[in-house]
Every structure is written in C-alpha cells, then in structure tokens.
Amino acid sequence: MEVVVAIASKVGEYLVKPTVNQVRYLFCFNTIVEELKEQEINLKLARDNVNKDVETAKNNTDEIKGDVEKWLTDANKILADVEGLKEETAVKKTCRNG
C-alpha cells in the first residue's frame, strides 16, 4: 500500500507542479502585457516630443546630433517590435479562447 501511495504522490507531483507553473505564467503574462502597453505609450509620447523638437530645430536650421537620430531610430524599432509582440499575444489569446 505504501508503494502505491508513493507512486501516486510522485505522479501527482509531476502533474500538479507543471499545472501550477502554467497558471502562474498566465497571471504574470497578463501583468507583463499590461506593463508593456504602458511603456509603449510612454515611449510614443517621448518619441513624439523629440520629433517635435527635431522639427523645430530643423526649421531653425539647427544641426540634429547623431545620438538624437539614433535614439529616434531605436525608438521606432522598439515600437515596431512591440507591435509584433502585440500581434503574437492577440493570436495566442484567440487560440486560448477558441
């Protein structure tokens, strides 16, 4: 009888632990997605402000520094990556619900 209990205990451990980890992942996943959305908004606002400053500087025939242009390029790349992640999460949500 003790052998059966020991085996059942191990089987339960192997079934329950991965299930608990997946449930935790889902809760953390939603938190991560929400944080990503918030940071996306912040980055878009910062990028728009920098773009306005760049346009003003160009209108005043000021030179735009390379690090500013690099920052804008990097910001646009990050935002494109975020869009890709959002599309992936939309597909995953659809698959999970469907």
C-alpha positions in Angstrom: 0.0 0.0 0.0 2.8 2.4 0.8 4.3 1.8 -2.6 1.0 2.8 -4.3 0.9 6.0 -2.2 4.5 6.8 -3.0 3.8 6.3 -6.8 0.6 8.3 -6.6 2.4 11.1 -4.8 5.1 11.3 -7.4 2.5 11.2 -10.3 0.6 14.0 -8.5 3.8 16.0 -8.1 4.6 15.6 -11.8 1.1 16.7 -12.8 0.4 19.4 -10.3 3.7 21.3 -10.4 3.7 22.0 -14.2 0.0 23.0 -14.0 0.7 25.4 -11.2 3.6 26.9 -13.1 1.4 27.4 -16.2 -1.3 29.1 -14.2 1.4 31.4 -12.6 2.7 32.1 -16.1 -0.8 33.2 -17.3 -1.2 35.6 -14.4 2.3 37.0 -14.9 1.9 37.1 -18.7 -1.1 39.4 -18.3 0.8 41.7 -15.9 3.7 41.8 -18.4 1.4 42.6 -21.3 -0.2 45.5 -19.3 3.2 46.9 -18.3 4.3 46.6 -22.0 1.3 48.6 -23.1 2.0 51.3 -20.5 5.7 51.6 -21.5 4.7 51.7 -25.2 2.5 54.7 -24.5 5.4 56.4 -22.6 7.8 55.7 -25.4 5.4 57.0 -28.1 4.9 60.2 -26.1 8.7 60.7 -25.7 9.3 60.0 -29.4 6.6 62.4 -30.4 8.1 65.1 -28.2 11.6 64.5 -29.6 10.2 64.6 -33.1 8.6 68.0 -32.4 11.9 69.3 -31.0 13.8 67.9 -34.1 11.3 69.6 -36.4 11.6 72.9 -34.6 15.4 72.6 -34.7 15.3 71.9 -38.4 13.1 74.9 -39.0 15.7 77.0 -37.2 18.4 75.4 -39.3 20.0 73.8 -36.3 22.0 70.7 -36.6 20.5 67.5 -35.2 23.0 65.4 -33.3 23.6 61.8 -34.3 22.6 60.5 -30.9 19.2 62.1 -31.2 18.7 60.5 -34.6 19.9 57.1 -33.3 17.5 57.4 -30.4 14.6 58.0 -32.7 15.7 55.1 -34.9 16.0 52.8 -31.9 12.6 54.0 -30.5 10.9 53.3 -33.8 12.5 49.8 -34.0 11.3 49.1 -30.4 7.8 50.3 -31.2 7.7 48.0 -34.3 8.9 45.1 -32.1 6.1 45.9 -29.6 3.6 45.8 -32.4 4.8 42.3 -33.4 4.5 41.2 -29.8 1.0 42.6 -29.6 0.0 40.6 -32.7 1.5 37.5 -31.2 -0.4 37.9 -28.0 -3.6 38.5 -29.9 -3.1 35.3 -31.7 -2.3 33.4 -28.5 -5.4 34.9 -26.8 -7.6 33.8 -29.8 -6.1 30.3 -29.7 -6.6 30.0 -26.0 -10.2 31.2 -26.2 -11.0 29.2 -29.3 
